[in-house]
Amino acid sequence: MNYRLDKYGNQISILGFGCMRFQKNKGKIIMEEAEKQILTAFHGGVNYYDTAYVYPGSEAALGEILEKNGIREQVHIATKLPHYLIKNENSMENFFTEELKRLRTDYIDYYLMHMLSDIETWNRLKALGIVEWLEEKKKSGAIRQVGFSYHGNSDMFCQLVDAYDWDFCQIQYNYMDEHSQAGRKGLNYAHAKGLPIIIMEPLRGGKLVNLLPDDAKRIFADYKIKHTPAQWAFRWLWNQPEVTCVLSGMNTDEMVRDNLETASTVSVGELGPEEEAMLQNVVKAINSKMKVGCTGCGYCMPCPKNVDIPGTFSAYNRRYAEGKRAGAFDYMMCTALRKNPTSASNCVECGKCEQHCPQHIEIRKHLKDARKELETPMYKIIRKVVKLLKAF
């Protein structure tokens, strides 16, 4: 495993374990699988584990596994304050206390303001006493380092970097988002300020592996150096010394082992102009097929009308990346075959989803477009049949 340093000289593994996508069965985390994957990562040198208050069951699962195996003191826990739920200083304390209980620890190594969106939001938190509260927690040792996670444009990101004496930050960044989101501009700005940078969505929620169009797959397959699409995506990130740690939402042992192998063999500067040009051709191939830039993060959920927004967009994009049949099958599985249909046609255009979308996607517009193309006469017939069958 390769390591890079945080602001205070502590070693962080360049591969971090993102704990949002543990395998589940009927909505519950499969603890045996989660434990196996975390231990594989741990023994492979991963020491950074990222979770959040709003990831269902994640904090509790991580805390249980770390305590059971006696490895809490050997790893760094990163979790997040759901500031959007904060009403006063007491609620800050209540959320934090609950997180400590879930994680079975008395301190958090890296504590983030979750999805901090803009200066106005930070000023609201300051008015509620967040700065004093954080400083008291750092002084007591209950919080070791303070940062923020961010989805949005580079200009606002740079303003937030300057708004407080942060210890680190976390951004969405990958070869598709090099010049969107915080982007390379934000990455360089934070690095120049001395901030370690944690990367999320390195594969855009798996889209840079599972939804690659055939043209992009061929570019990778034909290149003289052989890596999988996931390996190329990680190597592109680790090629940059400004990147401290890359989170991966690993949920199979095979995925963990593959990422460990990449993280142990990569080096800064290994990708040259030829490799960068090849990846730019991949970007062009993807952009020519992509309909909606959804990463599947799920911040738009739950929908008041039970629309599966990420599932709909995934199927919609797959329709264009892999063909009509593939998209139709995905959409059928994620909407019509559920106990309560989660179709795009359920949408009443309330707009609640768009208020929370970190990608600033025009969700209502794209749901209309997806509905027109995915809810074919055959789809509607099958949905009615399924409804009738479930009535018996």
N, C-alpha and C positions, 0 to 999 in steps of 0.2 A: 504493500500500500504506500502511496505517496502522500505526503502531508504538506500543508502550507500553514503559515502562522496567522493568528488573529492579532488584534490591536495590541495585546499585552504579551505576545510571544508564546502563547499556548499553541500546541500543534493540533490542527484540525485535519482529519482525513479528507482528501479531495473528493471522495464519494460520501455523500450523506444519505441516510435512510429516511425517505419521506413516508410517514406513517398514516397517510390518508387513504391508501388503497389496499389495506389488508383484505385478504379473501374473506367473503361473508357467506353465510347460509341463512336464508330467511331473515336477513337484516342484522344478524349477529356475527361478530368476528369469529373466525375459526381459529381458536387460540393455539391449537397444536401446530397449524401451518405458520401462524405469525411468529410463534416462538422459534420454530425451526429456522425461519428466514432471518430473524434477528440474530440468532446465535451464529448462523453461517456468516453473516455480515461482520459480527463482532470478532469472531476468530480470524476473519480475513483482514482485520485492521480498521474497520469502520468504527469511528468513535463519536459521530454526530448524528443524533436522532431527532427528527423534526415532527412535531405534532401540533395540535391546536384545540382550544376549548370546544370549537364547533364541529370537529371531526367526530362523528358518532362512535363512541366506544374506544376511540384511539388512545386517549391519554390513559385511561384505566388499563387497557391492554398492555401498553408499553410499561407502565408502572409495575404491573403484576409480573411481567416477564423479567424485568431488570431485578426486582426484589427476589424473585424465586431463584434466580441464577447467581445472585450475589455480585452483580457487576455494575451497580449504580455508580459507584465511585470511579469506575474506569471509563465512563462515557460522559459525553456532554448532552444534556437534554435541552432542546429548544422548543418552547411552546409560546402561545400567543394570547394576549389579552383581547377579548372581543369588545373593543372600545365603542363600537356601534350600539352596544347594549348598556353602556355606562350612563347612569343618571346622576350619580354623585360619588364622593370619595368612598362612602361605605360600600357601594356596589363594586368598586375596584377591589377593595379588600375581600369582599365576599367571593368574587370570581377567582381571585388569586388563591385564597384559602382552599376553595374547592379543587383547584388544579393541583395544589400540593397534595391534597388527600388522594386524588385520582392517581397521581404519579408516584405516590408512596415515598415522598422525599420531603426534605425541609428547605431545599433551595433549588432554584432554576439557573442553569448555566447561561442560557441565552434567551432573553425574554423580549418578545416582539409586540409592537402595536400592530394588530392584525389588519392588513389591507388598509393602511393609512392612505387616504385618498387625496387630500389637499391641505393647504395651509389653514383654511377655515376650520376644518375638522380638528387639526392640531391645536389651534387657538381655543376652540371650545373645550378641549380636554385640559388645556392649561388653566382655563378659568375654573375648572372643577378641581384643580389641585393636583393634576397628574405629575407635574415636575417634582413637587415636594414629596409626593408619595413614592415616586421612583427613587429619588435620592435617599429617602429613608430606608427603602428596601435594599439598596446597594450598600448603604452604610452598615446595615445589620447582617449582610451576607446572604439574605434570602433571594436576592437577584444578583447574579455576578456581572452580567453585561446586558445592556439595553439596546434594542434596535427596532426596525420597522420593516414590514413587508409592503410591497407596493406594486400596483398595476396601474398604468396610466402613461402619460407622455413624459418625455425627457425633461422638459422645462419645469414642470411642477415637481418632478423628482428632485431636481437640483435645488429647488427652493426648500424642499423638506430636508434635504441633507444639511442645509445651512441653518435650519430652524432650531436645532438642539445639538448638544454634544453627544451624538450617538456613538456607540461602540461598534456597530456593524449594521448592515442592511441586507435586504433580500429582494431580488427582482426576478421577473420573468425574462428569460434571455435564451435564445437559441439561434441557429443560423437563419431561421425564418424571421425572427424578431430582431435582427441586428440593427435595423433602423426604425423600429416601431417600439411601443412600450418605452421603458427607460432607455433601452438600446445601448449601443456602444458609447454614445455621448454620455449617458448617465453612468455607465460602468466606469469610464475614464474619469469622470468628475468625482465620483465617490472614492475611487482609488487615489486620486490626487489629494483628497482630504484625509487619507490615511485609514479609510474604512475597509475592513474585510467585506467581501461581497459573496453572499450565498445565492446560488442560482436555483430557481424553481422552473418547472415546465421545460426541462431541457429537450423533451420529445413532444412538446405541445400536447400533453395528456395522451401520449402514445400515437398521435396522428402522424408523426414523422417516421413511424414504423408501420403501423397498421393501415393507414390510409394513403400511402404513397401511390401516385398514379404509375401506370406501367412505364411511361417514359422516364420517370425518376428512378425506378427500379433498374432499368436498363443502363442508366448512366453509372450507377454504383456497380452493377455486375460487370460492365465492360472496362472499368478503370483498372489500371495495371496493379494497384495496391488493393488487396482484398480485405475489406472489413464489412461487417453488416451495417445496415442503415443506422442502428442504434449506436454502434461503435463509432461510426463517423461523427454522429451528433455529439457524443461525449468528447471525442478527441478534438473536435473543433473548439469546444469550450475550454478544455484543459490546455489547449495550445496557447491560451492567453494567460499571462502571469497575473493579470488583474483579478481573475476568478479564483476565489478561495476554496469554495466547496460547491459541488453540484448535487442537488437532491434528486433521488430517483424513487418513485413510488413503486418499489419492488414488491411483488406479491407471489412470486414463485421462486423456488430454490434455484432453478436454472437461470432465472433472470439475475439473481444475486451473484451467482458464481461468474456469469458472463461479465457483469459490471466490475466485479472484483479484479478479473483478469485484465480488463481494459485499464482500470485505475492503477494497476501495478506496473504497467508497461508503457504508459504514456509519458511524454516529456514536452516541456515548453519549446516551441519552435520546430516541432517535427513536421508540421504542415507548411509547405511552401506555396509559392504562387500557383503552381499547377493544381494542387489540391484545393486551394481557395477558388480557382476558376471552375473546377469540377463541381464544387458545392454551389456556386452561383448558378450553374446550369440546372442543378437539381431544384433550386429555388424557383427558377423560371418555369420548370416543368410542373411543379406543384401549383404555382399561382395560376397557371393556365387551366387547371381543373377545379380548384377550390371554389366553392360557392359561399361558404360562411366561415369566418375565421374564429370559430369556437374551439377552445381548448378542452372543453369538458370539465372545467373546474367545479361546476355545480353551484356557484354563488347565486345564480338566478333562481335556485330552488329553495323551498318548495313552491310550486305554482298553486295559487288559490283554486284553480280549476283543474288541477292534476295533470297538466300538460308535461310530458317528459321532454323538456327543452333540449338538454344536451343529447339525449337519445335521438330526437328528431333531426337535429343538425348533423349528428354523426351519420345517420342513414342518408340524409340529403347529400352530404359531401361524398359518401361512399358511392352513391348513385352516379356521380360524375367522375369519380376517381377509378371505380372498378366496374361500372355498368349498372343498367337499370335493375337487373335481377338481384344483384347483391344489395343495392339500396332498398329495394322493395322487401326483401327478406328481413333485413335488419329492422326496418320500420314496423313490419308486421310483428316481429318478436318483441319489440320494446314498447309497443302501444296497444295493438288489438288483442293480443293474447294474454293480457293481464286481467286480473279480476275486475278491476275498474279501469276501463280504457283510458289511455294517456295521450290520445291523439292531438295533433296540432289544431284540429277543428274544435277542440274544447275551448280554445283561447277566446276571451272576451275583450282583449286589448286593454286590460287595466293598466299595463305599463309597470307593474311592480317589479318585474324581472329586470327591466332596463335600468332601474335605479341601483341595482346591485351588480350589474355586469362589469367586471374589471376590464373587459375588452371594448366596452362602449359599443356593443353590437346593436343594430336596429332589430331587436328580437321580434317585435310584432310584425314588421315588414317581411322578414325572412321566414317566419312561421307561415304567413300567408302563401308565400312562394312555395315553400316545402309542401304545404297542404295540397296545393293545386297539382303538384307533380307526383306526390306519393300516395295521396288518397284517391286512387283510381277506382273505377266501378268494381273491379275484382276485390280490391281492398275493402270496400264498403260491404260487399256481399259476405266476405269472410268475417268481418267484424259482427255482422248481424247473426251469422250462423253461430259464432262463438258465444254471443249473448244469449241466444236461444238454448244452446247446450248447457250453459251455466245456470239456466233457470230451472232445469230439471234436478 
